[in-house]
Amino acid sequence: MGKIIAVAMQKGGVGKTTTSMNLAAGLAYAGRRVLLVDLDPQGNATHGIGANKVGFDRQHSVYEVLVTDEPVSSAVVHLQMPPLDVLPATIDLAGADVDMASSSYEVGREQLLKRKLNAVRSNYDYIIIDCPPALSLLNNTALTAADSVLIPVQCEYYALEGLTQLLSTIRMVQKLWNPALSIEGVLLTMFDVRTKLSVEVQQEVRKYFKEKVYRCYIPRNVRLSEAPSSEMSIFEYDTRSEGAKAYAALVKEVLTQNEKGGR
């Protein structure tokens, strides 16, 4: 059975989608069967990893999977580079909260994604969910479906903004729908070793989360910012870049943690 990891942070601009894409791509290049689920109405993961180039049918996206009887298998886009599957998002997903809040979904609406992913879970080693950067029913749905949450935290002044809300949401989901939900790890992003602020934020985060913080960190890297505009993961765009090396290190830690008995 594949492990479902939600990449979540209720604050934008922290590297959430970049992490979702490159973790999924890195795991795929490591020989794992991977499904990337784009649950952000902006669809940045769908476009950033090149799933839109496949020309998927707009009638078959994560929105239809959530609000109709459409199975995941009919909406999945198969990529060759990186060698993974994508459950794409379109702008229609922006209305999913309203649709799922309707009376017909009132009972069990938080379980919708979980039920759909469970039907294909055995086909994958890892399912990575890119969550929307907001408090929403979509976020609750993702956390209810997930086994664990990977939290990106940027090494900047407002680093912990949104983190308190996310931890509160995680506790609520654990209490109401998913008691087994755990924190997969905390990933430091946009780290600049030259600045005192980055070092201080790193120390603060490690002090609070202790061993849950990954040893690796994601540096500020222009190539990471450029890759999505070329509809590539960092591993296709520039495998020699510092960004690619950092995400390769993250993949190694995730695999070690999940397949080799811990960090």
C-alpha positions in Angstrom: 0.0 0.0 0.0 1.3 3.4 -1.0 2.0 6.1 1.6 0.0 9.3 1.2 2.0 12.5 2.1 0.2 15.9 2.1 2.5 18.8 1.5 0.8 21.6 3.4 1.4 25.1 4.8 -1.4 27.7 5.3 0.8 30.5 4.0 1.7 31.1 0.4 5.2 31.5 -1.0 7.0 29.0 1.2 8.0 26.5 -1.6 5.0 24.1 -1.1 4.3 23.4 -4.7 8.0 23.4 -5.6 8.5 20.8 -2.9 5.5 18.7 -4.0 6.7 18.6 -7.6 10.3 17.9 -6.9 9.8 15.4 -4.1 7.4 13.5 -6.4 9.8 13.7 -9.3 12.8 12.7 -7.2 10.9 9.6 -5.8 9.9 8.6 -9.3 13.5 8.9 -10.6 14.5 6.7 -7.5 12.4 4.0 -9.0 9.2 4.4 -6.9 5.7 4.4 -8.3 4.4 7.9 -7.7 1.1 9.8 -8.0 1.2 13.6 -7.7 -2.2 15.0 -6.7 -2.7 18.7 -7.5 -5.3 19.9 -5.0 -4.5 23.6 -5.4 -7.1 25.5 -7.6 -4.3 27.5 -9.1 -3.0 24.3 -10.8 0.6 25.3 -10.4 1.8 21.7 -9.9 -0.1 20.5 -12.9 1.5 23.1 -15.2 4.9 23.2 -13.4 5.6 19.6 -13.9 4.3 19.6 -17.5 1.0 17.6 -17.1 -0.9 20.2 -19.1 1.3 19.5 -22.1 -0.3 16.0 -22.3 -3.6 17.7 -23.2 -5.8 16.1 -20.5 -9.5 16.3 -21.0 -10.9 19.1 -18.9 -13.8 16.9 -17.9 -11.3 14.6 -16.1 -9.5 16.3 -13.3 -9.3 16.2 -9.6 -12.5 18.3 -9.4 -14.6 15.7 -11.2 -13.0 13.0 -9.0 -14.1 14.8 -5.9 -17.7 15.9 -6.9 -18.8 13.1 -9.3 -18.4 9.3 -9.5 -15.4 9.8 -11.8 -12.6 7.4 -10.6 -9.0 8.5 -10.1 -7.8 6.2 -12.9 -9.8 8.0 -15.6 -8.4 11.4 -14.6 -4.7 10.5 -14.2 -2.1 11.8 -16.6 0.9 9.6 -17.3 4.2 11.4 -17.7 7.5 10.0 -19.0 9.8 12.7 -17.7 9.5 12.6 -14.8 8.2 9.0 -14.9 5.1 9.5 -12.7 1.3 10.0 -12.7 -0.5 13.3 -12.1 -4.0 13.9 -10.9 -4.3 17.4 -12.5 -6.2 20.4 -11.3 -8.1 23.0 -13.3 -9.7 26.3 -12.2 -12.9 24.4 -11.7 -11.4 23.2 -8.4 -12.0 26.7 -7.0 -15.7 25.8 -6.7 -15.1 22.5 -5.0 -15.5 23.8 -1.5 -18.9 25.1 -2.3 -20.0 22.0 -4.1 -18.7 19.7 -1.3 -20.5 21.9 1.3 -23.8 21.2 -0.4 -26.4 19.1 1.4 -25.7 16.0 -0.8 -22.1 15.9 0.5 -22.9 17.0 4.1 -22.1 13.5 5.5 -18.6 12.3 4.9 -17.5 15.1 2.7 -14.0 15.1 4.3 -13.7 11.5 3.4 -14.2 12.0 -0.4 -10.6 12.2 -1.5 -9.6 9.4 0.9 -12.1 7.0 -0.6 -11.0 7.8 -4.1 -7.3 7.5 -3.4 -7.8 4.2 -1.5 -9.1 2.7 -4.7 -5.7 3.2 -6.4 -3.4 3.2 -3.4 -2.0 -0.2 -4.1 -0.8 1.0 -7.5 1.7 3.4 -6.0 4.5 3.5 -3.5 3.9 7.2 -2.7 1.0 9.6 -3.3 2.0 13.2 -2.9 -0.7 15.8 -2.4 0.0 19.5 -3.1 -2.5 21.3 -0.8 -3.9 24.7 -1.3 -2.3 27.5 0.8 -5.5 28.4 2.8 -7.8 27.2 5.5 -10.4 25.3 3.5 -12.5 22.1 3.1 -10.1 21.0 0.4 -7.2 21.2 3.0 -9.3 19.1 5.5 -10.0 16.6 2.7 -6.3 16.3 1.9 -5.3 15.8 5.6 -8.0 13.3 6.1 -6.7 11.3 3.2 -3.1 11.5 4.2 -0.9 9.3 6.4 1.4 12.2 7.2 2.1 15.9 6.5 5.3 17.4 5.2 5.5 21.1 6.3 7.7 23.5 4.3 8.9 26.5 6.4 10.7 29.3 4.7 13.7 30.8 6.5 12.5 34.4 6.5 11.1 36.9 9.0 7.5 35.7 8.9 8.6 32.0 8.9 6.2 30.8 11.5 3.2 32.7 10.2 0.6 30.2 9.3 2.4 27.4 11.1 0.3 27.8 14.2 -2.9 27.6 12.1 -1.7 24.5 10.3 -0.8 22.7 13.6 -4.3 23.6 14.9 -5.9 22.2 11.7 -3.8 19.0 12.0 -5.0 18.5 15.6 -8.6 19.1 14.5 -8.3 16.6 11.7 -6.7 14.0 14.0 -9.6 14.5 16.5 -12.5 14.3 14.0 -11.5 12.3 10.9 -7.9 10.9 10.9 -6.4 10.0 14.3 -3.4 8.3 12.7 -2.3 11.5 10.9 1.3 12.4 11.8 4.0 14.9 10.8 6.2 13.4 8.1 8.8 16.1 8.6 9.5 19.9 8.5 11.5 21.2 5.6 13.4 24.4 5.8 13.2 26.3 2.5 14.7 29.5 0.9 17.7 29.1 3.2 20.5 31.5 2.7 23.6 30.5 4.7 25.0 34.0 4.4 22.3 35.6 6.4 22.0 35.7 10.2 18.2 35.5 9.9 18.2 32.2 8.1 20.4 30.7 10.7 18.2 32.1 13.5 15.0 30.8 11.9 16.6 27.4 11.4 17.6 27.2 15.1 14.1 28.2 16.2 12.4 25.6 14.0 14.8 22.8 15.0 14.4 23.8 18.7 10.6 23.4 18.4 10.3 20.3 16.1 13.6 18.6 17.0 14.2 15.4 15.1 11.1 16.1 12.9 13.2 18.7 10.9 15.0 17.2 7.9 18.8 17.5 8.0 18.8 18.8 4.5 17.4 22.3 3.6 16.4 23.9 0.4 18.5 26.9 -0.5 17.5 30.0 -2.4 18.2 29.0 -6.0 17.3 30.7 -9.2 17.1 27.4 -11.2 14.4 26.2 -8.8 12.3 29.3 -9.6 12.9 29.0 -13.4 12.1 25.3 -13.7 8.3 25.5 -13.5 8.1 28.1 -16.2 9.7 25.5 -18.5 7.2 22.9 -17.2 9.9 20.7 -15.8 11.0 19.5 -12.4 14.4 20.6 -11.3 15.8 17.2 -12.2 15.1 17.8 -15.9 15.8 21.5 -15.9 19.2 21.5 -14.2 20.3 18.3 -12.5 23.6 19.9 -11.5 22.0 22.9 -9.7 22.1 23.4 -5.9 18.3 23.1 -6.0 18.5 19.6 -7.6 21.1 18.5 -5.1 18.9 19.7 -2.2 15.8 17.9 -3.4 17.8 14.8 -4.1 18.9 14.9 -0.4 15.3 15.3 0.7 14.3 12.3 -1.4 17.1 10.3 0.2 15.9 11.3 3.7 12.3 10.4 3.0 13.2 7.0 1.6 15.5 6.3 4.6 12.8 7.3 7.0 10.1 5.2 5.4 11.9 2.2 4.0 15.0 1.7 6.1 13.9 2.1 9.6 14.1 5.7 10.3 16.5 8.6 9.9 
